Amino acid sequence: MRLSFVWFKGLSSRFALLLAFLVVYPGGMPAAQKKSADLQTDARPAAAVEKSSAKQRAEAYYHFSLARNFEESGDFLKAVDEYKKAIQQDPQSSSLYIELANAYLRHRQLNNAIREAENAVRVDPESLEAHRLLGSIYYNIVRNEDTGRAPASSEYLKKAIQEYEKICTLDASDTNSLVVLSLLYRYDGQSDKAVETAKRLLDKAPSSEAGLANLAQIYSEQGNTQEAINVFKKALEVNPNSPRILEQLAIAYDQIKDYKSTIQAYRQAIALDEDSLELRKGLAQALLDDKQDAEAEKEFLKILEADPDEGLAYFRLAQIYRNRREFDKALANYNKANSILVGSLEISFHIATLYEELGKYEKAEERFQQLLKLTEKPAGNYSASEKQNRGAFLTHAGYVSQQLEKYPQAIAYFTELKTMNPENATRAESYIIDTYRAAKQLDKALAASESAVKAHPEDKDLKLLHADVLSESGKPAQAIELLQKMLSGTDDDAKIYSAMIQVYQRDKKFKEAEKTLLTAEKFFKNKEAFHFMLGSMYERQKDYEKAEKTFKKVIELNPKHAAALNYLGYMLADRGVRLEESLDLIKKAVDLDPNNGAYLDSLGWVYFKLNRVDEAETYLKKALDRVRKDPTIHEHLGDVYYRKGQYVEARAAWELSLANSQDEEETRKVQKKIEELKVKLASLEKK
């Protein structure tokens, strides 16, 4: 017995309910109903009027027969009139009310059917057939409501439970009704009664697939997933070829994140029902969760072969291709999913973040603005989930605006983030501070950080940010003082010492930075982070031998430490030594993080050192797509242009480097390049 409206997809909900009644009628269709469905007249009408006197029976039989004939000929109104006349002759006949109720059901008049079924129960409270009919109607109403709202909110749920309790009392052998009663108890939140009823069923029918599956589902809903799995396994012992039980077992395994078992159960189910797209969808998702992307891709492609309009499959494929960094294919599949699942905020959000990841900030901005417009509520009455979504949109929109140097717009987004939800306040304030820093408005950044710390004196991250802004504003002593006061002798001190080291390095006090780091080593549980910082300090002090050994130690601890691979590779490239080794290291870093602007700059720089200037230009431009105001990248691109003899472009790039530089030494170096270029250009003009 399938307890689902899946078969009636596409029909009106009322018609689906009526069809479902015919399919799901517990215990099978009553004899009277089967006869009326065939619109035949035989001994059944006589039984329907057996309670009346001989004359009344004859009259009732006559009107009943006319009703059946009128209904067969398509004159339903006359048929109803004759049914009612039959009931007038024998008003205590429960079966006549049942016949009229069934007629109303066949003609989709649900309220009238309910009324007559209730009359059948009223005139004969012990009529099993009447209770079955009324219970089935109530049950299917509950099932229909379950698609749109919680069934427990329906008055019909209580009525259905009452009817099925009576049915199971009148016929203790009716296992189908026990299944339904257990389901109804589940809907009503009476899990103990649901379990007890399911066990009663299994005592009578140990191999009942519906009973075992229902009991397992109850355990799953209670959070007792392992017990649910045990019941599903028992169900498979008696029904080894049931795709339905295998599917439920797979879902249970998925709940405990046992993806290997989930996959196995789905594969077994598909072997029994190869045409089920739902099973294949479950398998594809389980493979994706188990990080078997290649196998998941195969399944999603099979789904699309069977149903080219399955939008979710395109969406999942897009995620697979994005993880592989096949960005063009990812975008194509996102767009296909978006054209099918029109209005999906999730898909639109992923498209926007992909543009952001690729450094296509103008396109990303357009997408995030659309999302914000779609989700805007002028009164600000957002639900918890709406606040969460809008918060993500505002955060990304603000970041993209930063990259596009639209700083007032970024501030506006982050300010809305702050005011929309108090939980976002500290995060939004840190974004606002960083925006002022990006805009080189250090006075505003400092004022904002001071205000934020006063408003949230217990927030350590804001204090760390305030110290960094103090340092950047030329107040390193105040920054160190603040950080020292934060030390507590706990593991949290690692972040504080890291901030102190950054302050010392910005102030070019490398010995103090090294001393601080070595003193704090015991607080760094992450040894990769400790050695990376140590290597960075050695490099800043131009102790390249120690720096190289230290970065290699990081890579030894973690061969996929992209930052260490990049730092070591760039250090070699910048000095013009072991360039092939440098290229290999930086390529590994870029493979691990292909959209990192710093790594792309390193790759362009090593190509420049190898005199592969066209490749150098390509990767430096990619780096600028992602980090548009980085002075080092502009300087490197200027060097490339200079070597190619594109002096106008070289000068423009170097001037952009100067405009964004905050390091005096670097500024002097670039300024010298510009002055030398001016001399060269003047010399060329004389010639």
Sequence and secondary structure as in RCSB ss.txt:
>XXXX:A:sequence
MRLSFVWFKGLSSRFALLLAFLVVYPGGMPAAQKKSADLQTDARPAAAVEKSSAKQRAEAYYHFSLARNFEESGD
FLKAVDEYKKAIQQDPQSSSLYIELANAYLRHRQLNNAIREAENAVRVDPESLEAHRLLGSIYYNIVRNEDTGRA
PASSEYLKKAIQEYEKICTLDASDTNSLVVLSLLYRYDGQSDKAVETAKRLLDKAPSSEAGLANLAQIYSEQGNT
QEAINVFKKALEVNPNSPRILEQLAIAYDQIKDYKSTIQAYRQAIALDEDSLELRKGLAQALLDDKQDAEAEKEF
LKILEADPDEGLAYFRLAQIYRNRREFDKALANYNKANSILVGSLEISFHIATLYEELGKYEKAEERFQQLLKLT
EKPAGNYSASEKQNRGAFLTHAGYVSQQLEKYPQAIAYFTELKTMNPENATRAESYIIDTYRAAKQLDKALAASE
SAVKAHPEDKDLKLLHADVLSESGKPAQAIELLQKMLSGTDDDAKIYSAMIQVYQRDKKFKEAEKTLLTAEKFFK
NKEAFHFMLGSMYERQKDYEKAEKTFKKVIELNPKHAAALNYLGYMLADRGVRLEESLDLIKKAVDLDPNNGAYL
DSLGWVYFKLNRVDEAETYLKKALDRVRKDPTIHEHLGDVYYRKGQYVEARAAWELSLANSQDEEETRKVQKKIE
ELKVKLASLEKK
>XXXX:A:secstr
    SGGGTTS HHHHHHHHHHHH TTS  HHHHHHHHT  SHHHHHHTTTS HHHHHHHHHHHHHHHHHHHHT 
HHHHHHHHHHHHHH TT HHHHHHHHHHHHHTT HHHHHHHHHHHHHH TT HHHHHHHHHHHHHHHHHHTTTS 
GGG HHHHHHHHHHHHHHHH TT HHHHHHHHHHHHHTT HHHHHHHHHHHHHH TT HHHHHHHHHHHHHTT H
HHHHHHHHHHHHH TT HHHHHHHHHHHHHTT HHHHHHHHHHHHHH TT HHHHHHHHHHHHHTT HHHHHHHH
HHHHHH TT HHHHHHHHHHHHHTT HHHHHHHHHHHHHHSTT HHHHHHHHHHHHHTT HHHHHHHHHHHHHHH
  TT    HHHHHHHHHHHHHHHHHHHHTT HHHHHHHHHHHHHH GGGHHHHHHHHHHHHHHTT HHHHHHHHH
HHHHH TT HHHHHHHHHHHHHTT HHHHHHHHHHH  SSTTHHHHHHHHHHHHHHTT HHHHHHHHHHTGGG S
 HHHHHHHHHHHHHHTT HHHHHHHHHHHHHH TT HHHHHHHHHHHHHHT SHHHHHHHHHHHHHHSTT HHHH
HHHHHHHHHTT HHHHHHHHHHHHHH TT HHHHHHHHHHHHHTT HHHHHHHHHHHHHH   HHHHHHHHHHHH
HHHHHHHHHHH 
